[in-house]
Amino acid sequence: MYMSPLLNIDKTYKEWLTGISEKFRRSQIKAATSVNSEMLKFYWDLGREITEKKSQYQWGNKFFENLSQDLKI
């Protein structure tokens, strides 16, 4: 692995670089948390919507099986 000569000589440079790495990692975690939150909302809403449609319409006994197959398309 390549290491810049500045890493060995300049403490300020090394601290700055470490700070960049930490900020990048925190940003990655925030992004993942945001995505997970949005997906959770989507699946929660989807479950609610499926339940409403199932009770509102008479689409037969194989409703969930058909829906499952159709969502894969």
mmCIF file of the C-alpha atoms, coordinates in Angstrom:
data_MODEL
# 
_entry.id   MODEL 
# 
loop_
_atom_site.group_PDB 
_atom_site.id 
_atom_site.type_symbol 
_atom_site.label_atom_id 
_atom_site.label_alt_id 
_atom_site.label_comp_id 
_atom_site.label_asym_id 
_atom_site.label_entity_id 
_atom_site.label_seq_id 
_atom_site.pdbx_PDB_ins_code 
_atom_site.Cartn_x 
_atom_site.Cartn_y 
_atom_site.Cartn_z 
_atom_site.occupancy 
_atom_site.B_iso_or_equiv 
_atom_site.pdbx_formal_charge 
_atom_site.auth_seq_id 
_atom_site.auth_comp_id 
_atom_site.auth_asym_id 
_atom_site.auth_atom_id 
_atom_site.pdbx_PDB_model_num 
ATOM 1  C CA . MET A 1 1  ? 0.000   0.000   0.000   1.00 0.00 ? 1  MET A CA 1 
ATOM 2  C CA . TYR A 1 2  ? 1.331   3.410   -0.976  1.00 0.00 ? 2  TYR A CA 1 
ATOM 3  C CA . MET A 1 3  ? 1.942   5.942   1.786   1.00 0.00 ? 3  MET A CA 1 
ATOM 4  C CA . SER A 1 4  ? 2.659   9.530   1.052   1.00 0.00 ? 4  SER A CA 1 
ATOM 5  C CA . PRO A 1 5  ? 5.886   10.913  2.560   1.00 0.00 ? 5  PRO A CA 1 
ATOM 6  C CA . LEU A 1 6  ? 3.709   13.635  4.133   1.00 0.00 ? 6  LEU A CA 1 
ATOM 7  C CA . LEU A 1 7  ? 2.075   11.014  6.359   1.00 0.00 ? 7  LEU A CA 1 
ATOM 8  C CA . ASN A 1 8  ? 5.421   10.368  8.014   1.00 0.00 ? 8  ASN A CA 1 
ATOM 9  C CA . ILE A 1 9  ? 6.577   13.949  8.377   1.00 0.00 ? 9  ILE A CA 1 
ATOM 10 C CA . ASP A 1 10 ? 3.630   16.279  8.805   1.00 0.00 ? 10 ASP A CA 1 
ATOM 11 C CA . LYS A 1 11 ? 1.396   15.775  11.838  1.00 0.00 ? 11 LYS A CA 1 
ATOM 12 C CA . THR A 1 12 ? -1.131  18.402  10.668  1.00 0.00 ? 12 THR A CA 1 
ATOM 13 C CA . TYR A 1 13 ? -1.495  16.666  7.302   1.00 0.00 ? 13 TYR A CA 1 
ATOM 14 C CA . LYS A 1 14 ? -2.004  13.295  9.000   1.00 0.00 ? 14 LYS A CA 1 
ATOM 15 C CA . GLU A 1 15 ? -4.668  14.719  11.359  1.00 0.00 ? 15 GLU A CA 1 
ATOM 16 C CA . TRP A 1 16 ? -6.442  16.410  8.436   1.00 0.00 ? 16 TRP A CA 1 
ATOM 17 C CA . LEU A 1 17 ? -6.418  13.177  6.442   1.00 0.00 ? 17 LEU A CA 1 
ATOM 18 C CA . THR A 1 18 ? -7.785  11.250  9.431   1.00 0.00 ? 18 THR A CA 1 
ATOM 19 C CA . GLY A 1 19 ? -10.557 13.844  9.756   1.00 0.00 ? 19 GLY A CA 1 
ATOM 20 C CA . ILE A 1 20 ? -11.488 13.426  6.099   1.00 0.00 ? 20 ILE A CA 1 
ATOM 21 C CA . SER A 1 21 ? -11.679 9.655   6.532   1.00 0.00 ? 21 SER A CA 1 
ATOM 22 C CA . GLU A 1 22 ? -13.890 9.980   9.618   1.00 0.00 ? 22 GLU A CA 1 
ATOM 23 C CA . LYS A 1 23 ? -16.233 12.460  7.904   1.00 0.00 ? 23 LYS A CA 1 
ATOM 24 C CA . PHE A 1 24 ? -16.500 10.153  4.896   1.00 0.00 ? 24 PHE A CA 1 
ATOM 25 C CA . ARG A 1 25 ? -17.407 7.185   7.108   1.00 0.00 ? 25 ARG A CA 1 
ATOM 26 C CA . ARG A 1 26 ? -20.020 9.224   9.010   1.00 0.00 ? 26 ARG A CA 1 
ATOM 27 C CA . SER A 1 27 ? -21.526 10.324  5.674   1.00 0.00 ? 27 SER A CA 1 
ATOM 28 C CA . GLN A 1 28 ? -21.706 6.703   4.529   1.00 0.00 ? 28 GLN A CA 1 
ATOM 29 C CA . ILE A 1 29 ? -23.527 5.721   7.724   1.00 0.00 ? 29 ILE A CA 1 
ATOM 30 C CA . LYS A 1 30 ? -25.981 8.635   7.405   1.00 0.00 ? 30 LYS A CA 1 
ATOM 31 C CA . ALA A 1 31 ? -26.691 7.714   3.783   1.00 0.00 ? 31 ALA A CA 1 
ATOM 32 C CA . ALA A 1 32 ? -27.310 4.061   4.655   1.00 0.00 ? 32 ALA A CA 1 
ATOM 33 C CA . THR A 1 33 ? -29.589 5.068   7.536   1.00 0.00 ? 33 THR A CA 1 
ATOM 34 C CA . SER A 1 34 ? -31.555 7.386   5.262   1.00 0.00 ? 34 SER A CA 1 
ATOM 35 C CA . VAL A 1 35 ? -31.978 4.716   2.590   1.00 0.00 ? 35 VAL A CA 1 
ATOM 36 C CA . ASN A 1 36 ? -33.051 2.143   5.177   1.00 0.00 ? 36 ASN A CA 1 
ATOM 37 C CA . SER A 1 37 ? -35.586 4.579   6.631   1.00 0.00 ? 37 SER A CA 1 
ATOM 38 C CA . GLU A 1 38 ? -37.103 5.289   3.212   1.00 0.00 ? 38 GLU A CA 1 
ATOM 39 C CA . MET A 1 39 ? -37.299 1.592   2.345   1.00 0.00 ? 39 MET A CA 1 
ATOM 40 C CA . LEU A 1 40 ? -38.963 0.850   5.672   1.00 0.00 ? 40 LEU A CA 1 
ATOM 41 C CA . LYS A 1 41 ? -41.591 3.551   4.952   1.00 0.00 ? 41 LYS A CA 1 
ATOM 42 C CA . PHE A 1 42 ? -42.144 2.083   1.489   1.00 0.00 ? 42 PHE A CA 1 
ATOM 43 C CA . TYR A 1 43 ? -42.661 -1.465  2.769   1.00 0.00 ? 43 TYR A CA 1 
ATOM 44 C CA . TRP A 1 44 ? -44.921 -0.281  5.592   1.00 0.00 ? 44 TRP A CA 1 
ATOM 45 C CA . ASP A 1 45 ? -47.079 1.667   3.103   1.00 0.00 ? 45 ASP A CA 1 
ATOM 46 C CA . LEU A 1 46 ? -47.078 -1.262  0.697   1.00 0.00 ? 46 LEU A CA 1 
ATOM 47 C CA . GLY A 1 47 ? -48.315 -3.619  3.415   1.00 0.00 ? 47 GLY A CA 1 
ATOM 48 C CA . ARG A 1 48 ? -51.073 -1.169  4.356   1.00 0.00 ? 48 ARG A CA 1 
ATOM 49 C CA . GLU A 1 49 ? -52.080 -0.750  0.719   1.00 0.00 ? 49 GLU A CA 1 
ATOM 50 C CA . ILE A 1 50 ? -52.118 -4.512  0.068   1.00 0.00 ? 50 ILE A CA 1 
ATOM 51 C CA . THR A 1 51 ? -54.300 -5.053  3.131   1.00 0.00 ? 51 THR A CA 1 
ATOM 52 C CA . GLU A 1 52 ? -56.717 -2.314  2.021   1.00 0.00 ? 52 GLU A CA 1 
ATOM 53 C CA . LYS A 1 53 ? -56.977 -3.658  -1.532  1.00 0.00 ? 53 LYS A CA 1 
ATOM 54 C CA . LYS A 1 54 ? -57.453 -7.230  -0.321  1.00 0.00 ? 54 LYS A CA 1 
ATOM 55 C CA . SER A 1 55 ? -60.421 -6.216  1.834   1.00 0.00 ? 55 SER A CA 1 
ATOM 56 C CA . GLN A 1 56 ? -61.837 -3.722  -0.690  1.00 0.00 ? 56 GLN A CA 1 
ATOM 57 C CA . TYR A 1 57 ? -61.878 -5.985  -3.760  1.00 0.00 ? 57 TYR A CA 1 
ATOM 58 C CA . GLN A 1 58 ? -62.722 -9.638  -4.268  1.00 0.00 ? 58 GLN A CA 1 
ATOM 59 C CA . TRP A 1 59 ? -59.699 -10.766 -6.249  1.00 0.00 ? 59 TRP A CA 1 
ATOM 60 C CA . GLY A 1 60 ? -59.875 -14.395 -5.194  1.00 0.00 ? 60 GLY A CA 1 
ATOM 61 C CA . ASN A 1 61 ? -58.064 -16.793 -2.924  1.00 0.00 ? 61 ASN A CA 1 
ATOM 62 C CA . LYS A 1 62 ? -54.768 -16.612 -4.820  1.00 0.00 ? 62 LYS A CA 1 
ATOM 63 C CA . PHE A 1 63 ? -54.491 -12.840 -4.450  1.00 0.00 ? 63 PHE A CA 1 
ATOM 64 C CA . PHE A 1 64 ? -51.183 -12.899 -2.560  1.00 0.00 ? 64 PHE A CA 1 
ATOM 65 C CA . GLU A 1 65 ? -49.669 -15.557 -4.802  1.00 0.00 ? 65 GLU A CA 1 
ATOM 66 C CA . ASN A 1 66 ? -50.667 -13.630 -7.950  1.00 0.00 ? 66 ASN A CA 1 
ATOM 67 C CA . LEU A 1 67 ? -49.481 -10.313 -6.519  1.00 0.00 ? 67 LEU A CA 1 
ATOM 68 C CA . SER A 1 68 ? -46.150 -11.861 -5.600  1.00 0.00 ? 68 SER A CA 1 
ATOM 69 C CA . GLN A 1 69 ? -45.631 -13.164 -9.121  1.00 0.00 ? 69 GLN A CA 1 
ATOM 70 C CA . ASP A 1 70 ? -46.794 -9.898  -10.725 1.00 0.00 ? 70 ASP A CA 1 
ATOM 71 C CA . LEU A 1 71 ? -44.430 -7.775  -8.624  1.00 0.00 ? 71 LEU A CA 1 
ATOM 72 C CA . LYS A 1 72 ? -41.484 -9.784  -9.965  1.00 0.00 ? 72 LYS A CA 1 
ATOM 73 C CA . ILE A 1 73 ? -42.206 -8.642  -13.514 1.00 0.00 ? 73 ILE A CA 1 
# 
